[in-house]
Amino acid sequence: MSTRGVSAVTVGAIVVVGAAAVGFGLVRAFPALRNTHRTDGTCELRARAAVAGRVIALENLDAVPWQDARIVVRGFEHVAGRSAPTGPHETTRPTVDRGLNAIGVDSLQTSTGARWSALTMQPAEVEIVATLRGEPCRAAIDFPAR
């Protein structure tokens, strides 16, 4: 490539723009490499969740798996035209991989051993508490009332 008639400033600008484009591509290719924190300093998991019948679809949006995860579902039980809070039903997972994970609602239970019933119960919130890069972190996902 000939540089005749091209100033050093122009060449410098081209190098800077090229480096910025490469840097932008790297940022998009590699998700956050540090934990996300709220304004109060607590660590926050990046997650999405949806409930479909007997399965909770839990998506880990962080760059690495979560360790020692506790998944807690709270909701309402509808029986004979009445609705009452369910209390916390939970399950644990040693690892929740990055990406989409399916958790059967049959694995959810209260501290007394009562199981979640997909036929009569409707989730209102999923809370996840897990270790991310050695730090305890949390996410809470609310579901709109149906």
N, C-alpha and C positions, 0 to 999 in steps of 0.2 A: 504494500500500500504506500503510495506516495504521500508525503506530508507537505509538498510544495504548495504554498499559498494558504496553509492552515496554521492558525496561531496556536500557541501552547495552551491558551485559555480554552479554545474550542476542543482540543484533544482532552484536556482536563475535565471539561463538562461532559464529554462523551463517556469518559471512564467513570465519573461519579454517577451518571444516570444508569449506566450498565450495572454498576455495583448495587445501586438501589433496587433495580429490577430483580437481580439475583437474590438480594436480601429479602425482598417481598415474597419471592417464590419460596424461600426457605421458611419464612414465618408461616406461610399457608400450609406447607408440607409437614411441618413439625408443630403440633399443638403446644400449648403452654407447657413449659418445662419447670414451672414453679407452681406452688399451690396458690389458689385464689383465696383471698381473705375479705371478709366484710369490713365495714368501717369500724366496727367494735373490736376487730382483730381476730375474730374466730375464723377458723378454716372452713371453707365451703367446697363441697363436692359439686362437680358439674354433672348434672343428671337430668334425665327425663323419664317419665313413667306413664304407663297406660294399663288399664285393666280390661281384659277381654274374656268374659266368662270365667274360666277356672285358671287363668294365667295372668300374672303380672309381667308385663314387658318392661324391663328396666334397662335403660341405656346409660352406660358409663361414658361420658364425654371427655373424661380426663385422658391424658396421654399414657397413663400406666394403669395397671389393675389396682383395685381397692383390696386391702387386706383386712381380715377379721371383721367382716361386714355384719351388721345387725340391721335387718329390715323390719320395720314396725308399720303395721297398717291399722288405722283407726277408721271407723265408719258407723253405719247404722244398720240395725236389723229390723226388717219389716215383717211383722207377723199379725195376722187377723186385723188388718187395717190400722195397726199401730206401729209406731217407729220409736226405737230406743237406741242410744249409743251402744256400740259393741265393746268398747274398751280396747286396749292394745292387744293385737295379735302379732306375734313376731316369729321370725326364723333367722338363722345365721348361716353365713357362707364364709369359708376360709378365704376365698378369693372371688372377686367379681371382675371378670375380664373387661377390657376396653371394648366398647361396642354394645351390641344388643344381647341381653340375657333374658331367659324365660324362667320365671319362678312360679311353680304351681301353688295355688292358694291352699291346697291340702296340707302344705308344710307349715302354714301359719297356725299358731296356737297361743292361748293365753297362759299366764303363769300357773293356772290351775289345770291346764291340759285341754281346755275346750278348743275345738278346731273351728276354723273359718268355714262358713257355709255359703257357697256361691249362689245357692238357690234363694236364700233369705237375706243375705247381707250385701250392702253396697259400700264400697270404700269412699272415704272423704279425704283421707290424707295418707301418703306414704312418706315415712321418715327413714333415712339411711344414715347410719353412723358407721364410719370405717376409718381405717388408717391409710393415709395417702402420703407416700414418701416419708414415713416415720412420724407423721403428725396426725392426731385425731381430728377428723373432719366430719361435717354434717350436711345433709340436704333434706329439705322438706318440700314435697310436691302436693299441692291441693288439687282435688277434683271438683268440678262444678256439680252442684246438686242436680239430680235428674227429676 
